[in-house]
Amino acid sequence: MSTIVRVIVSMFICHVLLFGPTVYAGVVNRFEIEKYGDVIWEVPSNKKQIAITFDDGPDPVYTSQILDVLKEEGVHATFFLIGKRVEKYPEIVKRELKEGHEIGNHTYNHPSFHAISRHKVVVETRKTEHLLDPGHHTDYIKLFRPPGGTVTENSLKVLKKEGYKIILWSWHQDPRDWTNPGTDRIARHILTNIKNGDIILLHDSGGNRSQTVAALKIILPKLKQMGYEIVTVDELLKMHPRYNEFHETEMKKEEVPSFIE
């Protein structure tokens, strides 16, 4: 074996030992796993409840504006937070919790989950989880949303072992607000497709989110007029037939350092 080949083999072995094998498994099949409740897209029910979620925050401009709208309408939402932004804007997260909103884990650096090592999945999730304080929740469920909604078979195994409940969104409730399609289009997409148990995907960071803020001012009053109650994801999950089982991996407050007083 030549010196170059030995070096390449040694580097590969070191990479595997340090970072674990890279996950290249295909994306999970929704219709095979949805019934087990490991991944949630929506919670169909006869009850007119829906959840609104925001990804990629916190943001010093748009998250604050969104919180103002939610407060004015008396509505609670669920925010999936990026760890490095939590470190940068902790006061906004404090406000989210103080005003009764729910927070979830959206990784630390927002990496693609299409090809990511098991080690990296753990690092990305734990690093952010240690910035969040489950002590502000009662009967806490660890909510997690992977970047881009990508869940592979192997990453699912890792996330389940870490005790996360994976929350995606209703396929018909992604108005792609991050592309800035226009305020009216965002609002129209959500309102014309609304169904009981929907989980709506919006973004409060990652670019100019003024259209999202403006659309929210249209969406919230209209949903109320239509008879919908807007709740957090955890509240919506109470309609799931396996909800009580979701708490089997409940995290105790002392296990996670708190940055929120």
N, C-alpha and C positions, 0 to 999 in steps of 0.2 A: 504494500500500500504506500503510495507516494505521500510526501509530507503535506502537500496541499489537500489531498483527500482526507488525511487524518485530522487536519485542522478543521475542515468542513464538518466532518462527523462529530468531532468534539464540540464544536459550536452548536450543532443541532441538539445534541444530548443535553448540553447546559441549558439551552432555551426551554426544552421540554421540562427539565427538572425545576427550573425557576418559575416558569409561567404556565406550565400545563399545556396539554394539547389544545390546539385551536379548534373552536367549534365550527364545523362546516355543515352540520346536519341541516336538513331542510326545515323550512318554517312549518310550525305545527298545523295540523288540520283542524280547523275550528269545529267541525261537526263530529270529530272523534273525541275531543277533550272538553267541549263546552258543558256537557252534562255533569262532569265531575266538579265543576266550579273552580278549577285551578286557574283558569283565565276567564275573565268576564268581559263580554262585549256590551251586554245590556241585560236587563232583568224584566222580561215581559210579564205584565200583570194587568188585571182589570182595574187597578188603582191608577189614577191619573197623577203619577209622580214621575219626575225626570230629574237628572243631575247635570249640572253644567261644570265642565272641568277646564282648567287653563294649564298649558304646558310652558316650560322653558324659563320661568321667572325665578326669583323676583326681579323686577325692573323698576328703577327709581321713578320713572315717568308714568309708564302705562299701567303697571300693577296698582299704583296709587290711584290713578283715575278709575280703574275698574272697581277697586274697593269703594270708592266714593259712590259709584252707580249702584253697586250691590247694597250698600248701606242705605241709600235713599229708597230703594225698592224693598228693603227688609228681606233680602235673599242671601242664603249661604251657598257657597260654592266650594269646590275642591281644587286645590292648587298642587300640581306636580312640579316639584322644585329641583333645580340643578344645584348641586352642592357648592360649586365654586362661586355661584351667584348668591347663595345663602351666606357664605362667608363674607361677601362684599357688601350685602345689604341686609344684615340681620334685623334691623329695625322694622323693615317691611314685613318680615316673617312674624315678628312679634305682633304687629298690627293685625295680620291675618288671623292669628290665633285669638287675640283679644276680642276681635269682632265676630268670633264664632265660626270661622271658616275651617275647613279641613285641609291638612297638608299631606302630601305623599312624596315618595322618592322617585326621581327621574334621572338617576345616576349623578356622578360628580362632574364629568367632562362631556356628557352627551355623545358617547362613541356609537358607532354602528354595531348592532348586534348580529349582523349577517356573518361576520367572521371575527370572533372574539374568544380569547382563551377563558377557560373556567376560572382561572385565577383572577383575570381582569374583571370578570363579572362580579366576583366577590368583592374585590377592592373598590370598584365603582359604586356598588350598592352600600357596602358597609361605611365607606368614607362619608357618604351623604347621610346615612341613617344616624351616624354619631353626631350629626349637626342638628338633627330633628329631635324634638322632645315629646315622646309618647305620653309623658305624664300629664299633658294637657288634654288628653282624650280619656274617655271612660270606656273600659272594655276595648282596649286598643287593638285594631287590626293594622298590620303593616301593609300599606298600599304601595304598589310599585307600577310604574308605567315605563316600559322600555322605549328608547328613542326610536321614532318612526313606527312604533307599534310592532317591531320585529321580535318574535319569540320563536327560537329554534327548539328542537326537541331536547338538545343537551342543555341549553341555557334554562329551559323550563325546569329541568331536574335540579339545577343549581339553585334557582330562585325558590323552588318549593322547599328545598333543604334549609335555605336561609329563613324560611318562614314568611315569605311575601305572598300577598294576594295580588295577582297581576290584573290590572285594570286597563282595558283598551277603550274602545268607544264603538257606538253603533255605526255600522258601515254606511248608513244613510244619513249620519249626522256629522260629517266632516266637510264643512263649507270651504276648506282650504283658505282660511283667512290669512295665513302666512304669505299667500301670493298677492294679497291686497286686490281682490277681485271687485271691490266696491262695497260700500256699506249696505246698499239695498240688496245686493246679491247674497251677501252673508246672511242677512236677516231672512230673506225669502227662502233660502235653502233650508234653514232650520225650521221655520214655521210651516212650510208646506209638507215637510217630511216627518213632523213630530208624531211620536207614538208613545204609549204608556211604557215606562221603564227605560226610556232612552238615556244614553250617556252621550252628551254633546261635547265635541272637541273644539276648543278655541285656544288661542295663544296670547300670553301677556308679555312676551319678550321675544328677542331674536330679530328685531327690526321695528319698523314703524307700525304700531298697532292702533293708530287713531281710528281706523275703519272698524276694528273690533270693538273699541269703546263706543263708537257711535251706533253700531249695530246692536249692542247690548241694550242701549236705551230704547230701542224699538222692540227687541225680543222680549224682554222681561215683562213689561205691561201687557203685551199681547198674549203671552203664555198664560198670564193670570186671567185675562178675559176669556181664554179658551178653557179655563177650569183646571189648569195644571198647577200642581204644587212643586216648587223647585227645592230640592233637598240635596244634602251632601251624598257622596258615593256610599258611605257607610250606612246612611239612612235608607238609601235605595236598595242596598244589599239585603236589608231585613226582609224583603219580599222573596229572596232566593230560598228555595226549599232546603238548602244545605247551610244556611247562614250560621246556625249554632256551631257547626263544625269549623267554621272559619276562625274561631277564637281559640282553637286548640294550640296555636303557636303564639299566643298572646305574649308580648314582651313586657317585662317589668321595668319600671321607671329607673331603678338603680343600675340596670344593665347598659344604659345609654347616657353619656355625659350630656348635661343640658347647658345650652348657652342662653336660654330664655328664662328670665326671672319671673 
